[in-house]
Amino acid sequence: MLSGTRGAQIAGRFTLITTEPSPFGPEWRGLVATLEHTLLRHDHKPGAPTGLDRCWHHRTGGMIGALSHQIRGAALGAILTFTEKITKPVRRTRPGRG
């Protein structure tokens, strides 16, 4: 797609921006709270955090794009299972591994 003359023109419209992971702290907690607030969940009290900000940081490595995908996936799971709640996932082990 980005080969040849036309590909070079298309590639020239993009700029690579390198980013660093966000550290865990007040800004990260605020970001998580904001993203959680945008979810319309039936059994969720407005302003009540899920308490998963540290878990989200660990799972995403502090990357904001990964956080957005994780929260969206968790929200879809909550809808599909009719729980309407986002909880910390239970770590599953493979059979025979304890």
Distance bins in CASP14 RR format, pairs under 12 A and 6 or more apart:
PFRMAT RR
TARGET T0000
AUTHOR 0000-0000-0000
RMODE 2
METHOD distances of the structure
MODEL  1
1 7 1 0 0 1 0 0 0 0 0 0 0
1 8 0 0 0 0 0 1 0 0 0 0 0
1 9 0 0 0 0 0 1 0 0 0 0 0
1 10 1 0 0 1 0 0 0 0 0 0 0
1 11 0 0 0 0 1 0 0 0 0 0 0
1 14 0 0 0 0 0 1 0 0 0 0 0
2 8 1 0 0 1 0 0 0 0 0 0 0
2 9 0 0 0 0 1 0 0 0 0 0 0
2 10 1 0 1 0 0 0 0 0 0 0 0
2 11 1 0 1 0 0 0 0 0 0 0 0
2 12 0 0 0 0 1 0 0 0 0 0 0
2 13 0 0 0 0 0 1 0 0 0 0 0
2 14 0 0 0 0 1 0 0 0 0 0 0
3 9 0 0 0 0 0 1 0 0 0 0 0
3 10 0 0 0 0 1 0 0 0 0 0 0
3 11 0 0 0 0 1 0 0 0 0 0 0
4 10 0 0 0 0 1 0 0 0 0 0 0
4 11 0 0 0 0 1 0 0 0 0 0 0
5 11 0 0 0 0 0 1 0 0 0 0 0
5 12 0 0 0 0 0 1 0 0 0 0 0
6 12 0 0 0 0 0 1 0 0 0 0 0
6 13 0 0 0 0 0 1 0 0 0 0 0
7 13 0 0 0 0 1 0 0 0 0 0 0
7 14 0 0 0 0 0 1 0 0 0 0 0
8 14 0 0 0 0 0 1 0 0 0 0 0
18 63 0 0 0 0 0 1 0 0 0 0 0
19 61 0 0 0 0 0 1 0 0 0 0 0
19 62 0 0 0 0 1 0 0 0 0 0 0
19 63 1 0 0 1 0 0 0 0 0 0 0
19 64 1 0 0 1 0 0 0 0 0 0 0
19 65 0 0 0 0 1 0 0 0 0 0 0
19 66 0 0 0 0 0 1 0 0 0 0 0
20 61 0 0 0 0 0 1 0 0 0 0 0
20 62 0 0 0 0 1 0 0 0 0 0 0
20 63 0 0 0 0 1 0 0 0 0 0 0
20 64 0 0 0 0 0 1 0 0 0 0 0
21 28 0 0 0 0 1 0 0 0 0 0 0
21 57 0 0 0 0 1 0 0 0 0 0 0
21 58 0 0 0 0 0 1 0 0 0 0 0
21 60 0 0 0 0 1 0 0 0 0 0 0
21 61 1 0 1 0 0 0 0 0 0 0 0
21 62 1 0 1 0 0 0 0 0 0 0 0
21 63 1 0 1 0 0 0 0 0 0 0 0
21 64 0 0 0 0 1 0 0 0 0 0 0
21 65 0 0 0 0 0 1 0 0 0 0 0
21 66 0 0 0 0 1 0 0 0 0 0 0
21 67 0 0 0 0 0 1 0 0 0 0 0
22 28 1 0 1 0 0 0 0 0 0 0 0
22 29 0 0 0 0 0 1 0 0 0 0 0
22 30 0 0 0 0 0 1 0 0 0 0 0
22 31 1 0 0 1 0 0 0 0 0 0 0
22 32 0 0 0 0 0 1 0 0 0 0 0
22 53 0 0 0 0 0 1 0 0 0 0 0
22 56 0 0 0 0 0 1 0 0 0 0 0
22 57 1 0 0 1 0 0 0 0 0 0 0
22 60 0 0 0 0 1 0 0 0 0 0 0
22 61 0 0 0 0 1 0 0 0 0 0 0
22 62 1 0 1 0 0 0 0 0 0 0 0
22 63 1 0 0 1 0 0 0 0 0 0 0
22 64 1 0 0 1 0 0 0 0 0 0 0
22 65 0 0 0 0 0 1 0 0 0 0 0
22 66 0 0 0 0 0 1 0 0 0 0 0
22 67 0 0 0 0 1 0 0 0 0 0 0
23 29 0 0 0 0 0 1 0 0 0 0 0
23 31 0 0 0 0 0 1 0 0 0 0 0
23 57 0 0 0 0 1 0 0 0 0 0 0
23 61 0 0 0 0 0 1 0 0 0 0 0
23 62 1 0 0 1 0 0 0 0 0 0 0
23 63 0 0 0 0 0 1 0 0 0 0 0
24 30 0 0 0 0 0 1 0 0 0 0 0
24 31 0 0 0 0 0 1 0 0 0 0 0
24 32 0 0 0 0 0 1 0 0 0 0 0
24 53 1 0 0 1 0 0 0 0 0 0 0
24 54 1 0 0 1 0 0 0 0 0 0 0
24 55 0 0 0 0 0 1 0 0 0 0 0
24 56 0 0 0 0 1 0 0 0 0 0 0
24 57 1 0 1 0 0 0 0 0 0 0 0
24 58 0 0 0 0 1 0 0 0 0 0 0
24 59 0 0 0 0 0 1 0 0 0 0 0
24 60 0 0 0 0 0 1 0 0 0 0 0
24 61 0 0 0 0 1 0 0 0 0 0 0
24 62 1 0 0 1 0 0 0 0 0 0 0
24 67 0 0 0 0 0 1 0 0 0 0 0
25 31 0 0 0 0 1 0 0 0 0 0 0
25 32 0 0 0 0 0 1 0 0 0 0 0
25 33 0 0 0 0 0 1 0 0 0 0 0
25 53 0 0 0 0 1 0 0 0 0 0 0
25 54 0 0 0 0 1 0 0 0 0 0 0
25 56 0 0 0 0 0 1 0 0 0 0 0
25 57 0 0 0 0 1 0 0 0 0 0 0
25 62 0 0 0 0 0 1 0 0 0 0 0
26 32 0 0 0 0 0 1 0 0 0 0 0
26 33 0 0 0 0 0 1 0 0 0 0 0
26 53 0 0 0 0 0 1 0 0 0 0 0
27 33 0 0 0 0 0 1 0 0 0 0 0
27 34 0 0 0 0 0 1 0 0 0 0 0
27 53 0 0 0 0 0 1 0 0 0 0 0
27 57 0 0 0 0 0 1 0 0 0 0 0
27 62 0 0 0 0 0 1 0 0 0 0 0
27 64 0 0 0 0 0 1 0 0 0 0 0
28 34 0 0 0 0 0 1 0 0 0 0 0
28 35 0 0 0 0 0 1 0 0 0 0 0
28 52 0 0 0 0 0 1 0 0 0 0 0
28 53 1 0 0 1 0 0 0 0 0 0 0
28 54 0 0 0 0 1 0 0 0 0 0 0
28 55 0 0 0 0 0 1 0 0 0 0 0
28 56 0 0 0 0 1 0 0 0 0 0 0
28 57 1 0 1 0 0 0 0 0 0 0 0
28 58 0 0 0 0 0 1 0 0 0 0 0
28 60 0 0 0 0 1 0 0 0 0 0 0
28 61 0 0 0 0 0 1 0 0 0 0 0
28 62 1 0 0 1 0 0 0 0 0 0 0
28 63 0 0 0 0 0 1 0 0 0 0 0
28 64 0 0 0 0 1 0 0 0 0 0 0
28 67 0 0 0 0 1 0 0 0 0 0 0
29 35 0 0 0 0 0 1 0 0 0 0 0
29 36 0 0 0 0 0 1 0 0 0 0 0
29 49 1 0 0 1 0 0 0 0 0 0 0
29 50 0 0 0 0 0 1 0 0 0 0 0
29 51 0 0 0 0 1 0 0 0 0 0 0
29 52 0 0 0 0 0 1 0 0 0 0 0
29 53 1 0 1 0 0 0 0 0 0 0 0
29 54 0 0 0 0 1 0 0 0 0 0 0
29 55 0 0 0 0 0 1 0 0 0 0 0
29 56 0 0 0 0 1 0 0 0 0 0 0
29 57 0 0 0 0 1 0 0 0 0 0 0
29 62 0 0 0 0 0 1 0 0 0 0 0
29 67 0 0 0 0 0 1 0 0 0 0 0
30 36 0 0 0 0 1 0 0 0 0 0 0
30 37 0 0 0 0 1 0 0 0 0 0 0
30 47 0 0 0 0 0 1 0 0 0 0 0
30 49 0 0 0 0 1 0 0 0 0 0 0
30 51 0 0 0 0 0 1 0 0 0 0 0
30 53 1 0 0 1 0 0 0 0 0 0 0
30 56 0 0 0 0 0 1 0 0 0 0 0
30 57 0 0 0 0 0 1 0 0 0 0 0
30 64 0 0 0 0 0 1 0 0 0 0 0
30 67 0 0 0 0 0 1 0 0 0 0 0
31 37 0 0 0 0 0 1 0 0 0 0 0
31 38 0 0 0 0 0 1 0 0 0 0 0
31 49 0 0 0 0 0 1 0 0 0 0 0
31 53 0 0 0 0 1 0 0 0 0 0 0
31 56 0 0 0 0 1 0 0 0 0 0 0
31 57 0 0 0 0 1 0 0 0 0 0 0
31 60 0 0 0 0 0 1 0 0 0 0 0
31 62 0 0 0 0 1 0 0 0 0 0 0
31 63 0 0 0 0 0 1 0 0 0 0 0
31 64 1 0 0 1 0 0 0 0 0 0 0
31 65 0 0 0 0 0 1 0 0 0 0 0
31 67 1 0 0 1 0 0 0 0 0 0 0
31 68 0 0 0 0 1 0 0 0 0 0 0
31 71 0 0 0 0 0 1 0 0 0 0 0
32 38 0 0 0 0 0 1 0 0 0 0 0
32 39 0 0 0 0 0 1 0 0 0 0 0
32 49 1 0 0 1 0 0 0 0 0 0 0
32 50 0 0 0 0 1 0 0 0 0 0 0
32 51 0 0 0 0 1 0 0 0 0 0 0
32 52 1 0 0 1 0 0 0 0 0 0 0
32 53 1 0 1 0 0 0 0 0 0 0 0
32 54 0 0 0 0 1 0 0 0 0 0 0
32 55 0 0 0 0 1 0 0 0 0 0 0
32 56 1 0 1 0 0 0 0 0 0 0 0
32 57 0 0 0 0 1 0 0 0 0 0 0
32 59 0 0 0 0 0 1 0 0 0 0 0
32 60 0 0 0 0 1 0 0 0 0 0 0
32 62 0 0 0 0 0 1 0 0 0 0 0
32 64 0 0 0 0 0 1 0 0 0 0 0
32 67 1 0 0 1 0 0 0 0 0 0 0
32 68 0 0 0 0 0 1 0 0 0 0 0
32 70 0 0 0 0 0 1 0 0 0 0 0
32 71 1 0 0 1 0 0 0 0 0 0 0
32 74 0 0 0 0 0 1 0 0 0 0 0
32 86 0 0 0 0 0 1 0 0 0 0 0
33 39 0 0 0 0 0 1 0 0 0 0 0
33 46 0 0 0 0 0 1 0 0 0 0 0
33 47 1 0 0 1 0 0 0 0 0 0 0
33 48 0 0 0 0 1 0 0 0 0 0 0
33 49 1 0 1 0 0 0 0 0 0 0 0
33 50 0 0 0 0 1 0 0 0 0 0 0
33 51 0 0 0 0 1 0 0 0 0 0 0
33 52 0 0 0 0 0 1 0 0 0 0 0
33 53 1 0 0 1 0 0 0 0 0 0 0
33 56 0 0 0 0 0 1 0 0 0 0 0
33 67 0 0 0 0 0 1 0 0 0 0 0
33 71 0 0 0 0 0 1 0 0 0 0 0
34 47 0 0 0 0 0 1 0 0 0 0 0
34 49 0 0 0 0 0 1 0 0 0 0 0
34 53 0 0 0 0 0 1 0 0 0 0 0
34 64 0 0 0 0 0 1 0 0 0 0 0
34 67 0 0 0 0 0 1 0 0 0 0 0
34 68 0 0 0 0 0 1 0 0 0 0 0
34 71 0 0 0 0 0 1 0 0 0 0 0
35 49 0 0 0 0 0 1 0 0 0 0 0
35 50 0 0 0 0 0 1 0 0 0 0 0
35 52 0 0 0 0 0 1 0 0 0 0 0
35 53 0 0 0 0 0 1 0 0 0 0 0
35 56 0 0 0 0 1 0 0 0 0 0 0
35 60 0 0 0 0 0 1 0 0 0 0 0
35 64 0 0 0 0 1 0 0 0 0 0 0
35 65 0 0 0 0 0 1 0 0 0 0 0
35 66 0 0 0 0 0 1 0 0 0 0 0
35 67 1 0 0 1 0 0 0 0 0 0 0
35 68 1 0 0 1 0 0 0 0 0 0 0
35 69 0 0 0 0 0 1 0 0 0 0 0
35 70 0 0 0 0 1 0 0 0 0 0 0
35 71 1 0 1 0 0 0 0 0 0 0 0
35 72 0 0 0 0 1 0 0 0 0 0 0
35 73 0 0 0 0 0 1 0 0 0 0 0
35 74 0 0 0 0 0 1 0 0 0 0 0
35 75 0 0 0 0 1 0 0 0 0 0 0
35 86 0 0 0 0 0 1 0 0 0 0 0
36 44 0 0 0 0 1 0 0 0 0 0 0
36 45 0 0 0 0 0 1 0 0 0 0 0
36 46 0 0 0 0 0 1 0 0 0 0 0
36 47 0 0 0 0 1 0 0 0 0 0 0
36 48 0 0 0 0 1 0 0 0 0 0 0
36 49 1 0 0 1 0 0 0 0 0 0 0
36 50 1 0 1 0 0 0 0 0 0 0 0
36 51 0 0 0 0 1 0 0 0 0 0 0
36 52 0 0 0 0 1 0 0 0 0 0 0
36 53 0 0 0 0 1 0 0 0 0 0 0
36 56 0 0 0 0 1 0 0 0 0 0 0
36 67 0 0 0 0 0 1 0 0 0 0 0
36 68 0 0 0 0 0 1 0 0 0 0 0
36 70 0 0 0 0 0 1 0 0 0 0 0
36 71 1 0 0 1 0 0 0 0 0 0 0
36 72 0 0 0 0 0 1 0 0 0 0 0
36 74 0 0 0 0 1 0 0 0 0 0 0
36 75 0 0 0 0 1 0 0 0 0 0 0
36 78 0 0 0 0 0 1 0 0 0 0 0
36 85 0 0 0 0 0 1 0 0 0 0 0
36 86 1 0 0 1 0 0 0 0 0 0 0
37 44 0 0 0 0 1 0 0 0 0 0 0
37 45 0 0 0 0 0 1 0 0 0 0 0
37 46 1 0 0 1 0 0 0 0 0 0 0
37 47 1 0 0 1 0 0 0 0 0 0 0
37 48 0 0 0 0 1 0 0 0 0 0 0
37 49 0 0 0 0 1 0 0 0 0 0 0
37 50 0 0 0 0 0 1 0 0 0 0 0
37 71 0 0 0 0 0 1 0 0 0 0 0
38 44 0 0 0 0 0 1 0 0 0 0 0
38 46 0 0 0 0 0 1 0 0 0 0 0
38 47 0 0 0 0 0 1 0 0 0 0 0
38 68 0 0 0 0 0 1 0 0 0 0 0
38 71 0 0 0 0 1 0 0 0 0 0 0
38 72 0 0 0 0 0 1 0 0 0 0 0
38 75 0 0 0 0 1 0 0 0 0 0 0
39 46 0 0 0 0 0 1 0 0 0 0 0
39 47 0 0 0 0 0 1 0 0 0 0 0
39 48 0 0 0 0 0 1 0 0 0 0 0
39 49 0 0 0 0 0 1 0 0 0 0 0
39 50 0 0 0 0 1 0 0 0 0 0 0
39 68 0 0 0 0 0 1 0 0 0 0 0
39 71 1 0 0 1 0 0 0 0 0 0 0
39 72 0 0 0 0 1 0 0 0 0 0 0
39 73 0 0 0 0 0 1 0 0 0 0 0
39 74 0 0 0 0 1 0 0 0 0 0 0
39 75 1 0 1 0 0 0 0 0 0 0 0
39 76 0 0 0 0 0 1 0 0 0 0 0
39 77 0 0 0 0 0 1 0 0 0 0 0
39 78 0 0 0 0 1 0 0 0 0 0 0
39 79 0 0 0 0 1 0 0 0 0 0 0
39 84 0 0 0 0 1 0 0 0 0 0 0
39 85 0 0 0 0 0 1 0 0 0 0 0
39 86 1 0 0 1 0 0 0 0 0 0 0
40 46 0 0 0 0 0 1 0 0 0 0 0
40 75 0 0 0 0 1 0 0 0 0 0 0
40 78 0 0 0 0 0 1 0 0 0 0 0
40 79 0 0 0 0 0 1 0 0 0 0 0
40 84 0 0 0 0 1 0 0 0 0 0 0
41 47 0 0 0 0 0 1 0 0 0 0 0
41 48 0 0 0 0 0 1 0 0 0 0 0
41 50 0 0 0 0 1 0 0 0 0 0 0
41 71 0 0 0 0 0 1 0 0 0 0 0
41 74 0 0 0 0 0 1 0 0 0 0 0
41 75 1 0 0 1 0 0 0 0 0 0 0
41 76 0 0 0 0 0 1 0 0 0 0 0
41 77 0 0 0 0 0 1 0 0 0 0 0
41 78 1 0 0 1 0 0 0 0 0 0 0
41 79 0 0 0 0 1 0 0 0 0 0 0
41 82 0 0 0 0 0 1 0 0 0 0 0
41 83 0 0 0 0 1 0 0 0 0 0 0
41 84 1 0 1 0 0 0 0 0 0 0 0
41 85 1 0 0 1 0 0 0 0 0 0 0
41 86 1 0 0 1 0 0 0 0 0 0 0
41 87 0 0 0 0 0 1 0 0 0 0 0
42 75 0 0 0 0 0 1 0 0 0 0 0
42 78 0 0 0 0 1 0 0 0 0 0 0
42 79 0 0 0 0 1 0 0 0 0 0 0
42 82 0 0 0 0 1 0 0 0 0 0 0
42 83 0 0 0 0 1 0 0 0 0 0 0
42 84 1 0 1 0 0 0 0 0 0 0 0
42 85 0 0 0 0 1 0 0 0 0 0 0
43 50 0 0 0 0 0 1 0 0 0 0 0
43 78 0 0 0 0 1 0 0 0 0 0 0
43 79 0 0 0 0 0 1 0 0 0 0 0
43 82 0 0 0 0 0 1 0 0 0 0 0
43 83 0 0 0 0 1 0 0 0 0 0 0
43 84 1 0 1 0 0 0 0 0 0 0 0
43 85 1 0 0 1 0 0 0 0 0 0 0
43 86 0 0 0 0 0 1 0 0 0 0 0
43 87 0 0 0 0 0 1 0 0 0 0 0
44 50 0 0 0 0 1 0 0 0 0 0 0
44 75 0 0 0 0 0 1 0 0 0 0 0
44 78 0 0 0 0 1 0 0 0 0 0 0
44 83 0 0 0 0 0 1 0 0 0 0 0
44 84 1 0 0 1 0 0 0 0 0 0 0
44 85 1 0 0 1 0 0 0 0 0 0 0
44 86 0 0 0 0 1 0 0 0 0 0 0
44 87 0 0 0 0 0 1 0 0 0 0 0
45 84 0 0 0 0 0 1 0 0 0 0 0
45 85 0 0 0 0 0 1 0 0 0 0 0
48 85 0 0 0 0 0 1 0 0 0 0 0
48 86 0 0 0 0 0 1 0 0 0 0 0
49 55 0 0 0 0 0 1 0 0 0 0 0
49 56 0 0 0 0 0 1 0 0 0 0 0
49 86 0 0 0 0 0 1 0 0 0 0 0
50 56 0 0 0 0 1 0 0 0 0 0 0
50 71 0 0 0 0 1 0 0 0 0 0 0
50 74 0 0 0 0 1 0 0 0 0 0 0
50 75 0 0 0 0 0 1 0 0 0 0 0
50 78 0 0 0 0 0 1 0 0 0 0 0
50 85 0 0 0 0 1 0 0 0 0 0 0
50 86 1 0 1 0 0 0 0 0 0 0 0
50 87 1 0 0 1 0 0 0 0 0 0 0
50 88 0 0 0 0 1 0 0 0 0 0 0
51 57 0 0 0 0 0 1 0 0 0 0 0
51 86 0 0 0 0 1 0 0 0 0 0 0
51 87 0 0 0 0 1 0 0 0 0 0 0
51 88 0 0 0 0 1 0 0 0 0 0 0
52 58 0 0 0 0 1 0 0 0 0 0 0
52 59 0 0 0 0 1 0 0 0 0 0 0
52 60 0 0 0 0 0 1 0 0 0 0 0
52 67 0 0 0 0 0 1 0 0 0 0 0
52 70 0 0 0 0 1 0 0 0 0 0 0
52 71 0 0 0 0 1 0 0 0 0 0 0
52 74 0 0 0 0 1 0 0 0 0 0 0
52 85 0 0 0 0 0 1 0 0 0 0 0
52 86 1 0 0 1 0 0 0 0 0 0 0
52 87 1 0 0 1 0 0 0 0 0 0 0
52 88 1 0 1 0 0 0 0 0 0 0 0
52 89 0 0 0 0 1 0 0 0 0 0 0
53 59 0 0 0 0 0 1 0 0 0 0 0
53 60 0 0 0 0 0 1 0 0 0 0 0
53 62 0 0 0 0 0 1 0 0 0 0 0
53 67 0 0 0 0 1 0 0 0 0 0 0
53 70 0 0 0 0 0 1 0 0 0 0 0
53 71 0 0 0 0 0 1 0 0 0 0 0
53 86 0 0 0 0 0 1 0 0 0 0 0
53 88 0 0 0 0 0 1 0 0 0 0 0
54 60 0 0 0 0 0 1 0 0 0 0 0
54 61 0 0 0 0 0 1 0 0 0 0 0
54 62 0 0 0 0 0 1 0 0 0 0 0
54 88 0 0 0 0 1 0 0 0 0 0 0
55 61 0 0 0 0 0 1 0 0 0 0 0
55 62 0 0 0 0 0 1 0 0 0 0 0
55 67 0 0 0 0 0 1 0 0 0 0 0
55 70 0 0 0 0 1 0 0 0 0 0 0
55 71 0 0 0 0 0 1 0 0 0 0 0
55 74 0 0 0 0 0 1 0 0 0 0 0
55 86 0 0 0 0 0 1 0 0 0 0 0
55 87 0 0 0 0 1 0 0 0 0 0 0
55 88 1 0 1 0 0 0 0 0 0 0 0
55 89 0 0 0 0 1 0 0 0 0 0 0
55 90 0 0 0 0 0 1 0 0 0 0 0
55 91 0 0 0 0 0 1 0 0 0 0 0
56 62 0 0 0 0 1 0 0 0 0 0 0
56 63 0 0 0 0 0 1 0 0 0 0 0
56 64 0 0 0 0 0 1 0 0 0 0 0
56 65 0 0 0 0 0 1 0 0 0 0 0
56 66 0 0 0 0 1 0 0 0 0 0 0
56 67 1 0 1 0 0 0 0 0 0 0 0
56 68 0 0 0 0 0 1 0 0 0 0 0
56 69 0 0 0 0 0 1 0 0 0 0 0
56 70 1 0 0 1 0 0 0 0 0 0 0
56 71 1 0 0 1 0 0 0 0 0 0 0
56 73 0 0 0 0 0 1 0 0 0 0 0
56 74 0 0 0 0 1 0 0 0 0 0 0
56 86 0 0 0 0 1 0 0 0 0 0 0
56 88 0 0 0 0 1 0 0 0 0 0 0
56 89 0 0 0 0 0 1 0 0 0 0 0
57 63 0 0 0 0 1 0 0 0 0 0 0
57 64 0 0 0 0 0 1 0 0 0 0 0
57 66 0 0 0 0 0 1 0 0 0 0 0
57 67 0 0 0 0 1 0 0 0 0 0 0
57 70 0 0 0 0 0 1 0 0 0 0 0
58 66 0 0 0 0 0 1 0 0 0 0 0
58 67 0 0 0 0 0 1 0 0 0 0 0
58 70 0 0 0 0 0 1 0 0 0 0 0
58 88 0 0 0 0 0 1 0 0 0 0 0
58 89 0 0 0 0 0 1 0 0 0 0 0
59 66 1 0 0 1 0 0 0 0 0 0 0
59 67 0 0 0 0 1 0 0 0 0 0 0
59 69 0 0 0 0 0 1 0 0 0 0 0
59 70 1 0 1 0 0 0 0 0 0 0 0
59 71 0 0 0 0 0 1 0 0 0 0 0
59 73 0 0 0 0 0 1 0 0 0 0 0
59 74 0 0 0 0 1 0 0 0 0 0 0
59 88 0 0 0 0 1 0 0 0 0 0 0
59 89 0 0 0 0 1 0 0 0 0 0 0
59 91 0 0 0 0 0 1 0 0 0 0 0
60 66 1 1 0 0 0 0 0 0 0 0 0
60 67 1 0 1 0 0 0 0 0 0 0 0
60 68 0 0 0 0 1 0 0 0 0 0 0
60 69 0 0 0 0 1 0 0 0 0 0 0
60 70 1 0 1 0 0 0 0 0 0 0 0
60 71 0 0 0 0 1 0 0 0 0 0 0
60 74 0 0 0 0 0 1 0 0 0 0 0
61 67 0 0 0 0 1 0 0 0 0 0 0
61 70 0 0 0 0 0 1 0 0 0 0 0
62 68 0 0 0 0 0 1 0 0 0 0 0
62 70 0 0 0 0 0 1 0 0 0 0 0
63 69 0 0 0 0 1 0 0 0 0 0 0
63 70 0 0 0 0 1 0 0 0 0 0 0
64 70 0 0 0 0 0 1 0 0 0 0 0
64 71 0 0 0 0 0 1 0 0 0 0 0
65 71 0 0 0 0 1 0 0 0 0 0 0
65 72 0 0 0 0 0 1 0 0 0 0 0
66 72 0 0 0 0 0 1 0 0 0 0 0
66 73 0 0 0 0 0 1 0 0 0 0 0
67 73 0 0 0 0 0 1 0 0 0 0 0
67 74 0 0 0 0 0 1 0 0 0 0 0
68 74 0 0 0 0 0 1 0 0 0 0 0
68 75 0 0 0 0 0 1 0 0 0 0 0
69 75 0 0 0 0 0 1 0 0 0 0 0
69 76 0 0 0 0 0 1 0 0 0 0 0
70 76 0 0 0 0 0 1 0 0 0 0 0
70 77 0 0 0 0 0 1 0 0 0 0 0
70 86 0 0 0 0 1 0 0 0 0 0 0
70 88 0 0 0 0 0 1 0 0 0 0 0
70 89 0 0 0 0 0 1 0 0 0 0 0
71 77 0 0 0 0 0 1 0 0 0 0 0
71 78 0 0 0 0 0 1 0 0 0 0 0
71 86 1 0 0 1 0 0 0 0 0 0 0
72 78 0 0 0 0 0 1 0 0 0 0 0
72 79 0 0 0 0 0 1 0 0 0 0 0
72 86 0 0 0 0 0 1 0 0 0 0 0
73 79 0 0 0 0 1 0 0 0 0 0 0
73 80 0 0 0 0 1 0 0 0 0 0 0
73 81 0 0 0 0 0 1 0 0 0 0 0
73 86 0 0 0 0 1 0 0 0 0 0 0
73 89 0 0 0 0 0 1 0 0 0 0 0
74 80 0 0 0 0 0 1 0 0 0 0 0
74 81 0 0 0 0 0 1 0 0 0 0 0
74 83 0 0 0 0 0 1 0 0 0 0 0
74 84 0 0 0 0 0 1 0 0 0 0 0
74 85 0 0 0 0 1 0 0 0 0 0 0
74 86 1 0 1 0 0 0 0 0 0 0 0
74 87 0 0 0 0 1 0 0 0 0 0 0
74 88 0 0 0 0 1 0 0 0 0 0 0
74 89 0 0 0 0 1 0 0 0 0 0 0
75 81 0 0 0 0 0 1 0 0 0 0 0
75 83 0 0 0 0 0 1 0 0 0 0 0
75 84 0 0 0 0 1 0 0 0 0 0 0
75 85 0 0 0 0 0 1 0 0 0 0 0
75 86 1 0 0 1 0 0 0 0 0 0 0
75 87 0 0 0 0 0 1 0 0 0 0 0
76 83 0 0 0 0 0 1 0 0 0 0 0
76 84 0 0 0 0 0 1 0 0 0 0 0
76 86 0 0 0 0 0 1 0 0 0 0 0
77 83 1 0 0 1 0 0 0 0 0 0 0
77 84 0 0 0 0 1 0 0 0 0 0 0
77 85 0 0 0 0 1 0 0 0 0 0 0
77 86 0 0 0 0 1 0 0 0 0 0 0
77 87 0 0 0 0 0 1 0 0 0 0 0
77 89 0 0 0 0 0 1 0 0 0 0 0
78 84 1 0 1 0 0 0 0 0 0 0 0
78 85 1 0 1 0 0 0 0 0 0 0 0
78 86 1 0 1 0 0 0 0 0 0 0 0
78 87 0 0 0 0 1 0 0 0 0 0 0
78 89 0 0 0 0 0 1 0 0 0 0 0
79 85 0 0 0 0 0 1 0 0 0 0 0
79 86 0 0 0 0 0 1 0 0 0 0 0
81 87 0 0 0 0 0 1 0 0 0 0 0
91 97 0 0 0 0 0 1 0 0 0 0 0
91 98 0 0 0 0 0 1 0 0 0 0 0
92 98 0 0 0 0 0 1 0 0 0 0 0
END
